[in-house]
């Protein structure tokens, strides 16, 4: 976990880990998963998410990862646009991610480092 602060107040966080993926190409390389990247709503559009993503990409490069990947809700256009700006590509794979009894689907995005 990595936290973002403004004036000693936590305003966002990043969680990364090594784990298996449902996407074969990801498992063929040393890969790092972004499990969470959140910023409090009142800090959206203030480059906090971008700073966390830059940190993640730098961390992956410095630690010799070949791929960084994540899952994102298929209808979260804001998040998908954010990830695409950082060079992530849709793998064509998805997985169910139900919230309670409501079916949801996440898509897998990845980027080579």
C-alpha positions as CSV (number, residue, x, y, z in Angstrom):
1,X,0.0,0.0,0.0
2,X,1.1,3.5,-0.8
3,X,-0.7,6.6,0.4
4,X,-1.0,10.1,-1.0
5,X,-1.2,13.0,1.4
6,X,-2.0,16.7,1.2
7,X,-1.2,18.7,4.3
8,X,-0.8,15.5,6.3
9,X,-4.2,14.2,5.3
10,X,-4.5,11.0,3.4
11,X,-6.4,11.6,0.2
12,X,-5.7,8.5,-1.9
13,X,-4.0,5.2,-2.1
14,X,-2.5,2.6,-4.3
15,X,-2.3,-1.1,-3.7
16,X,-0.1,-3.3,-5.8
17,X,0.8,-7.0,-5.6
18,X,2.2,-9.9,-7.6
19,X,-0.6,-12.3,-8.5
20,X,-1.8,-14.7,-11.2
21,X,-4.1,-13.4,-13.9
22,X,-6.7,-14.9,-16.2
23,X,-4.8,-13.4,-19.1
24,X,-2.2,-15.8,-20.4
25,X,0.3,-13.2,-21.7
26,X,0.4,-11.6,-18.2
27,X,1.3,-14.9,-16.6
28,X,4.2,-15.4,-19.1
29,X,6.0,-12.3,-17.7
30,X,7.1,-10.9,-14.4
31,X,3.9,-8.9,-13.7
32,X,2.6,-6.5,-11.1
33,X,-1.1,-6.0,-10.5
34,X,-2.7,-2.7,-9.4
35,X,-5.4,-3.9,-7.1
36,X,-6.7,-0.4,-6.1
37,X,-6.0,3.1,-7.1
38,X,-8.4,5.5,-5.3
39,X,-8.5,9.2,-4.7
40,X,-11.1,11.0,-2.7
41,X,-13.7,12.6,-4.9
42,X,-12.9,16.1,-3.8
43,X,-9.3,15.6,-5.1
44,X,-10.3,14.3,-8.6
45,X,-8.8,16.4,-11.4
46,X,-5.9,17.5,-9.1
47,X,-3.3,15.1,-10.6
48,X,-3.3,12.9,-7.4
49,X,-4.3,9.8,-9.4
50,X,-1.7,10.6,-12.0
51,X,1.0,10.9,-9.3
52,X,0.0,7.5,-7.9
53,X,0.1,5.9,-11.4
54,X,3.5,7.5,-12.2
55,X,4.7,6.0,-8.9
56,X,3.3,2.6,-9.8
57,X,4.9,2.6,-13.3
58,X,8.3,3.8,-11.8
59,X,8.1,1.1,-9.1
60,X,7.4,-1.6,-11.7
61,X,10.3,-0.4,-13.9
62,X,12.8,-0.2,-11.0
63,X,11.8,-3.7,-9.8
64,X,12.2,-5.3,-13.2
65,X,8.5,-6.0,-13.9
66,X,7.6,-6.5,-17.6
67,X,3.9,-5.9,-17.3
68,X,1.6,-3.9,-15.0
69,X,-2.1,-4.8,-15.2
70,X,-5.5,-4.2,-13.5
71,X,-9.2,-4.8,-13.7
72,X,-11.7,-2.0,-14.2
73,X,-15.5,-2.0,-14.3
74,X,-16.5,-2.1,-18.0
75,X,-18.8,1.0,-17.6
76,X,-16.4,3.2,-15.7
77,X,-15.5,5.4,-18.7
78,X,-13.6,7.9,-16.5
79,X,-11.3,5.3,-15.1
80,X,-10.8,3.6,-18.5
81,X,-9.9,6.9,-20.1
82,X,-7.4,7.5,-17.3
83,X,-5.7,4.2,-17.7
84,X,-5.6,4.5,-21.5
85,X,-3.8,7.8,-21.2
86,X,-1.1,5.9,-19.3
87,X,-0.7,3.4,-22.1
88,X,-2.8,0.6,-20.8
89,X,-4.5,-1.6,-23.5
90,X,-7.6,-3.8,-23.3
91,X,-6.6,-7.4,-23.2
92,X,-9.9,-8.6,-24.5
93,X,-10.4,-10.6,-21.3
94,X,-13.1,-9.9,-18.7
95,X,-14.4,-11.5,-15.5
96,X,-17.5,-11.3,-13.4
97,X,-17.4,-9.0,-10.4
98,X,-20.8,-9.0,-8.8
99,X,-21.7,-6.5,-6.1
100,X,-24.2,-8.2,-3.9
101,X,-26.9,-9.6,-6.3
102,X,-26.0,-7.1,-9.0
103,X,-23.9,-8.6,-11.8
104,X,-20.9,-6.5,-12.9
105,X,-18.1,-7.2,-15.3
106,X,-14.5,-6.0,-15.0
107,X,-12.2,-5.9,-18.0
108,X,-8.5,-6.6,-17.8
109,X,-6.1,-3.9,-19.0
110,X,-2.3,-4.2,-19.2
111,X,0.8,-2.3,-20.2
112,X,4.3,-3.5,-21.0
113,X,6.9,-1.6,-18.9
